[in-house]
């Protein structure tokens, strides 16, 4: 955490943008913890200068959305050839992928926004959106909306709750991973059942 604090103190708004951008393209990063930390830190002036909480939220949202767009473009241009070549090794036949792609295209907006709050899923979703050829305008709107809600929630929570935040968030990253895994398994089982019915 000391390294993160030094990074934030040295680069300010740019640090917020870069950290969230990297986290959303899949580079391991504790995005929620970082945003909470930023919110808490904003109450303490750094070298006589206190960054704006609103600008920090804006940079976090833009960094997140930019990472999502980058992942979408990678999935769009590289993902489908990769799936066509290696999908059979994980049981993803062209027919199954067609069903999954159509399902994702129908629910792109909600999937992207909800995915922000599930570690792991938020990194996978933009790649899936690109591979499934989801409409870019729909994806971009969802990415910006979700990132704004997500960044605002965590940074303002850190800012207003400060040192008392542990009383409200007494679960750790491992709990978030378990919750995300349960939701993902539920989604996978539902999709599997629907595929079997069809």
N, C-alpha and C positions, 0 to 999 in steps of 0.2 A: 504493500500500500504506500510505502514511503516513495517508491519509484514513481508510482502513479501521481502522487501529490507533486513531486518535483517536475514531472512532465506537464501537469496542468498549470503549475505556477510559472513555468518557463514559457509555455506556448499559448496559454489561455484558451480563447475561442477555437483556435486552430487545433489544439489538442483534443477538444471535445469532438470536433468534426472528424478528425483522423481516427480516433478511438472507436467511434460508432461506425464509421465507414468500414474499418477493418473487421469489426465484429459481425457486420451484416453480410460480408462476402465470405465468411466462414473461418476467418482467422480466430482461434480461441481467445475470447476476451469476456470478462465479467461485466457485461454492459449495464445491467441493472445496478450492480454494486457501484460501478463507476459513476453513474448518474446520481445515485443517492449521495455519494461522496462529494460530487460537484455541488449539489444543492447545499450540503452541510458547510462546505468550504466557502461558499459565497457569503456567508455571514461573518467571515473573518477577513478583514482587509489584508491583501498581500502587497507588501512594500508601499503601503499607503493608498493602494488602488483596489477597489472592489468591482469585479466584473458584473455586468448586468445579468440578472437571472433570466430575463426575457430573451436576451441575445444568446445565452447559453442553451436555452430550450430550442431556439431557432437553429443554432448550429448543430445540436444533437439531432433534430428532426431532419435537417438537410443532409447531414452525414449518413444517417440511417437510410434515408430514401435514395441517396446516391449509391450506397452499397447495394441496395435492392435492385436498382436499375442496372448496375454493372453485372450482378449475378443473372438478371433476366436476359441481358444481351449475350452473356456466355452460354446460357442454356439455349437461347434462340438459335445461335449460329453453330454451336458445337455439340449440344446435348443430344439432338435426335440422331445424328450419325453414330454417336457413341452408344446410344440405346439400341439402335438397329444392329450394331455389331456385337455388343456384349449382353444385351438384355436377355437373351435365351439362357445365359448361364445363371441367371437369378430367377428364372421362371416367368419373365416378362415377355410373353409372345406379342406379336403385332396386334392380335385381336384384343388381348387384355389391355395393352397400352392404349388402344383406341378408346375403349370404354373409360379408362382412367383419365385420359386426356379430355374427353367430352365432359366428364364429371367435373374436372377442375375448371374447365372453361365456363361452365354454368355458375360456379360458386367462387370465382376468382376474387371478387371484392371482399366477401366475408372471410375467405380463407386467408388472405393476406393480412387483413386487420387483426383477426383473432390470432394468427400465427406470431405476431409480434410478442405476445405474452407467453409463448411457449418456447423455452430454450431448445435449440436444435431445429425445431420446426420452422422458426423464422429464418434460419439460414438455408433450409431446403426449399421452402416455398417459392422464392423468386426464380430458382433454377427450374423448378417444375413448371412455373408459369411460362418461362421462356421456351422450354421444351414442348409444352402443350400448345404453343402459339396463342396464348391468351391475348386478347386485345390490349395493345400497349396503353391506350388512354385509360382504360378501366384499371389496368395494373398500376399505372402511375398515380391515378387518383387515390387508389387504395393505399399505395405505399406512402404517399404524403399525408393522408388522413391518419393512417395507423401510426406513423412515426411521430406525428404531432401529439396524438393522444398519449402514446407510450412515453415519449420524452417528457411531456408536461407532468404526467403522473409521478414519475420517479424523481425528477429534479425538484419539483415543487414540494414533494413529500420530504425530501432531504432538507430543503430550505426552511419549511415551516415546522417540521417536527424535530429537526436538528438532532441533538444528542439523545432525545427520547425515542428515536425511531425503533430501537431494538424492542421496545414494549409493543409496538404495533406489527413489526415484522420479525417474529421470533423463530422463523424458519430459515434454514440455510439453503445454499445452492443444491445440496443433495435432495432436498424436498421438492424444489422446482423441477429437477430432473425426473423424479418419480412421477410427479403430476403430469409433466409433459409426456413421459413414456406411456402412462395410463391412457391419456387422451389419444395419443398416436395409435396405440393398440386398439382402442375402441373404434377409431376411424378405419383402421385396416380391417378389423373384423366385419364392420358394417359393409365396407366395399366388397369383401370376399363373399359375404352372404348374398349381396345383390348380384354379383357376377355369377354365382352358382344358380340363382333363380333364373337369370337370363340364359 
